[in-house]
Amino acid sequence: MNKYIKLVIATVLVALAIFLFADREYGWGFCALLIAVFPVIFYFRNENILIAFWFLRKEDMPKTKSWLNRITNPETQLIPKQMGYFNYMKGIVAAQDNDLAGSEKHMRDALDFGLSFDHDRAMANLSLAGAAMSRGKKRDAETYIKEAKKNDTKGMFADQIKMMNDQMKRFSNVNVNQLQNPNMRHRGRKF
């Protein structure tokens, strides 16, 4: 549902509540005010994202993906902060499906739109560091790992950061010019 339609529904319900209070129907007016709270809450916290977060905590990725796919037009349905978390969850789901390119795209968008919590930004940076390492971009990976270390204020990702730094050390010992393409091993030889 469009985010502005939710505000219109809330406005109509508040106007109805005022009319009911003026007509001395205090019980129905109070009920209309209570119901008007829900569209306002769902304006700031999209219901599909809330349910998708619930299934993400339960580690039920197919249901998480289905609830995220119910958001058909994110620009009209979500406010910018929700766009960040929408892309963040899309990136997590894409990473679970082994789609590194999609995960990287969504995590970049999530960081661009902004994430509220430091540990979410650290997780996004770690995901981007892993994608950069898989493509052989050492400098980008180091930058993302430093950002993740800076955002990890509570030490939740200390083990993952240490593991990625160890992988970076192993990665730096490999000379890229000495790597050999397995499909080109017998080039020049005739069978």
N, C-alpha and C positions, 0 to 999 in steps of 0.2 A: 504494500500500500504506500502511496506517495506520502512523504513526510509532511507536506502541507495539508493534505486531507485530514491527517490526524489532528492538526491544530484547529482546523475548521470544525471537526466533530467536537473537540473539547470546548470551543467557543459556543457552539450551539447548545451543548449540555449545560454550560454555565449560565447562558441566557435563559434556558428552560428552568434552571434552579432558581434564578432570581424571580422569574415569573411565578413559580410555585410558592416561593417565600412571600411574595406580595399578595398572593391569593390565599395566604394563611394555611397552606399545605406544607407544613414544616417537615414532616416525615418524608414525603416524596421529594421535596427540595433538597433535603440532606442526601437522599439516595442518588439524585441527579448529580450532586456535587461529588459524591464518592465515585460515581461512574466516570465523571469528567477527569478524574485524576489519571485513569489508565491511559487514555490517548496521549496525555502529556508525558507520562513515564515512558511510553513506547516511542515517543518522538526522540527522546534522548538515549534510550536503550532499546534498540530494535529487537523485536520479539524473536525473529529468526536467528539473529546472532546469539541471543541469550540461550535459546534451545540448542544451537550448534555448539556453544561453549559447554553446555551440560553433557552432550554426547562426546565431546572432545575429552572432557575429564574422565568419562567412562571408557575412553579409548575405543569407541565404536566409530571408526572412520567412515564406513558407508553411510550411516545415518547423519554424521556431521556433514559429509559432502552433499547429501540430499537436502539438508536444511539450508546450507549455504547456496545451493543452486536455486532455491526458492526466491532468492533476491535476484530478480531478472535485470533490473536497471539500477545499479548501485548509486549512480549520481543523483537520481531523483528520490531514492528511497532512504538514503543514509546521509547523516551529517559527516563532516570531514573526520572527526575522531573515530566514528564508526567505520569509515572507509579504511582507516589504518588497521583496525582489528579485523575487518572483513578480509583484507589482503593478507594479513598475518595468518589467519586461519586457513585461507586458501593455500598459502605457502607451506604450512605444516602438512596439509592434506596432500599437496603435490609431492612433498618430500617423502611421505609415506608410500606414495605410488611410484617412487623412484623416478620422478620427473624433475631432474635438477634444474633444467632451464626454466620451467614454469615456477618452481619453488623460488629460484633466484629473482625472477621478475616480480613475483608477488611480495617477497620480502623487501625488495628495494622500494616498491610502492608503499608498503607498510611503514617503512622508515621515513619516506617522504611525507606521508600524511600525518605521521606522528603516533607514537604509542605512549600511553600514560605511565606505565611502570618501567623502572630500570631493568628488571629481569626480562621483560618482554623485548626491550631493545637489545639486551645482551644475547638473547636467544636468536633474534633476527640476524645480528652481526655474526654469531657463530655459524649460522646456516649459510650466510654469504661467504664466510671464510672457507667453509668446506667446499662450496661450489667453485670458488676461485682456485683452491688447491687442486681440485679435480681437473681444472682446465690448464693448470701449470702457471698460474699468475701468482707468483710468490709475493710480490710487493702488495698487491691488493689483499691477499690473505693475511699478511702481517698487519696491514692497516685495520682490517676488520677484527682481528684478534685483539689488537690494542684497544679498539673501541669497546669490544665485549668485556675486556678486563676492566675498563673504566666504568662501564655500566653495571658490572656485577658487584654491587656494593655489599651484598650479604654473603657472598661466597658460594652461591648456589651452583655456579658453573665452574668452580675452580678446577675440578677434575677434568672436565671436558677441555678447558683452556690449556691445562698442562699437557693433556694428550695431544692436542692439536699443535702445541709448540714442539713437542717431541717429533711429531710427524714432519713439521717444518724443518727440523734439524736434519732428519733423514733425507728430506726432499732437497736440502741445500747441498748434501754430499754427492748427489747424482749430477753428473755432467750431461747436459741435454744433448750435446753434440755426439756423445758416445752411445746414445740410445739407438737401437736398431729396430726398424720396422719388421715385424716377423713375416710380413708378406713379401718383403724385398730381400730376404736372406739369400736366395739362390739366383739373384739377378745376374745375368751374364752367363750363367751356366746353361748348358743344353742338356736336356734329359735324354 
